[in-house]
Amino acid sequence: MKIHNFSAGPCILPQEVFTKTAEAVLNFNNSGLSILEISHRSKDFVAVMEEARDLALELLNLKGKGYQALFLQGGASMEFLRIPYNFLKQNGKAAYLDTGTWANNAIKEAKAFGETLVIASSKEANYSFIPKDYSIPTDVDYFHCTSNNTIYGTQIKEFKSSSVPLICDMSSDIFSRTLDFSKFDVIYAGAQKNMGPAGVTLVVIKEELLGKTNRAIPNILNYQVHIAKESMYNTPAVSAIYTSLLTLQWLKKLGGVQAIESKNQAKADLLYQEIDRNPLFKGTAAVEDRSNMNATFLLQNDAAHKEQFDALWKAAGISGINGHRSVGGYRASMYNALPIESVQVLVDVMKELEKKLK
Ligand SMILES: *Cc1c(COP(=O)(O)O)cnc(C)c1O
C-alpha cells in the first residue's frame, strides 16, 4: 500500500532522492565505493560538499552577498548553543522571541552566556499565535526568532526589520517559501525537516559578523573555524550531506524555492479549507499565523470520534499525523516533498468521517 508520510521529522523526501541515495550506497559516482565508506577527503566527496554549500546559498539567493554555508553536526539544538557562543558578547545582551518549545530551548542555552531578554511570548496561549506587538531593542547583540513552530503549527509571515543582527531558526520551513533572506544574518536548519535525513544542520552566516565577542570559543563551536576548514573541521556527516545535496538538486530542477512555494500554498489551502469547513474538526493555530508546513488540528469531540478517525486514516495509508506528544491532537506536516495527492487523501478521509457520522 502507498504510504502518505506526514511525519514532522525526519520526514518525506523526494522518491528520486531515495533512489539515487540507494544507488550511491552501493556504488557512489562509479567509484566502486559506497557513499558510506568513502573518505570525506576524497575528491568526489569534496565536490559534493562544495556543491551543497554553493547550492544552498544559490537557492536562498545569497550567493556573492558575504554569506557562508556550513553543514554541521549536532542538530539545530547544537546551534542554540553555538549562536550565543559566537554572537553574544561578554557583558552583552541578546533578545529572543518565544514562540514555542524550540524557541524556548534556544533561550535556555543563551541564558548560560549572558543577559537574555524574552521580548515577547505566546506561552500563555499555549503558543497558538505569533506575537506581533513588540519592537526589537537596538542595544542587543542580536535578535533570535523561530520562523516556523513545528509543534504548534504557527509561522512568522512578516519579519520585523531591525538594526541588530537577525538570527533565525528555520529548521521546519527552510527552502519552502520565498523571503528576502538577505535580511537575516544567520539562518540555521536541521536537515531532517525539509532538506534531508537527520544528522546534519545547515548554517548560513554573514561572515563579517563573526569574531566580535572577545570570547574564547572551543573549535568545534567556533563558526570561524568551520568556515576556515570549509565545513570539514572534523568528519562531516558524509551520507546525510550527499542526500541533502540530492534534495537541493531536485528543488533546483523543479524551479527553486519560488516554484515549491506555490505548491506548498496549494497543499496548505486544501487542508485548511477542509479543517474550517468540516464541523468535526477545528484548527488550533490563529488563522493569520497558520503554518504552511505543519497544520495542527483537533477533533471537536475527541472522545466520541477519535477511534473511528484514527482507523480511517490508518486504513488510507496515512502515517505520522499524531500531534506532538506535548500537545496532542493531530499535525499534518506538508514538507516540500509531500505531493498534493497525499493531502487530498487526508481531506477525503476527513470528509468520509463526516459522512459516516451523518
Ligand atoms: C526539530 C526542530 C529543532 C530541533 O532540531 P534537532 O535537529 O533535533 O536538534 C529546532 N528547531 C525547530 C524549529 C525544529 O522544528
The ligand as an SDF file (V2000), in Angstrom:
LIG
                    3D

 15 15  0  0  0  0  0  0  0  0999 V2000
   13.0740   19.9420   15.1810 C   0  0  0  0  0  0  0  0  0  0  0  0
   13.4180   21.3370   15.4610 C   0  0  0  0  0  0  0  0  0  0  0  0
   14.5480   21.6760   16.2150 C   0  0  0  0  0  0  0  0  0  0  0  0
   15.4570   20.6490   16.8340 C   0  0  0  0  0  0  0  0  0  0  0  0
   16.2080   20.0480   15.8610 O   0  0  0  0  0  0  0  0  0  0  0  0
   17.2970   18.9380   16.2300 P   0  0  0  0  0  0  0  0  0  0  0  0
   17.9720   18.7490   14.9040 O   0  0  0  0  0  0  0  0  0  0  0  0
   16.5400   17.7350   16.6910 O   0  0  0  0  0  0  0  0  0  0  0  0
   18.1840   19.4720   17.2660 O   0  0  0  0  0  0  0  0  0  0  0  0
   14.8340   23.0100   16.4010 C   0  0  0  0  0  0  0  0  0  0  0  0
   14.0360   23.9660   15.9000 N   0  0  0  0  0  0  0  0  0  0  0  0
   12.9300   23.6850   15.1790 C   0  0  0  0  0  0  0  0  0  0  0  0
   12.0820   24.7950   14.6550 C   0  0  0  0  0  0  0  0  0  0  0  0
   12.5810   22.3580   14.9470 C   0  0  0  0  0  0  0  0  0  0  0  0
   11.4930   22.0620   14.2250 O   0  0  0  0  0  0  0  0  0  0  0  0
  1  2  1  0
  2  3  1  0
  2 14  2  0
  3  4  1  0
  3 10  2  0
  4  5  1  0
  5  6  1  0
  6  7  2  0
  6  8  1  0
  6  9  1  0
 10 11  1  0
 11 12  2  0
 12 13  1  0
 12 14  1  0
 14 15  1  0
M  END
$$$$
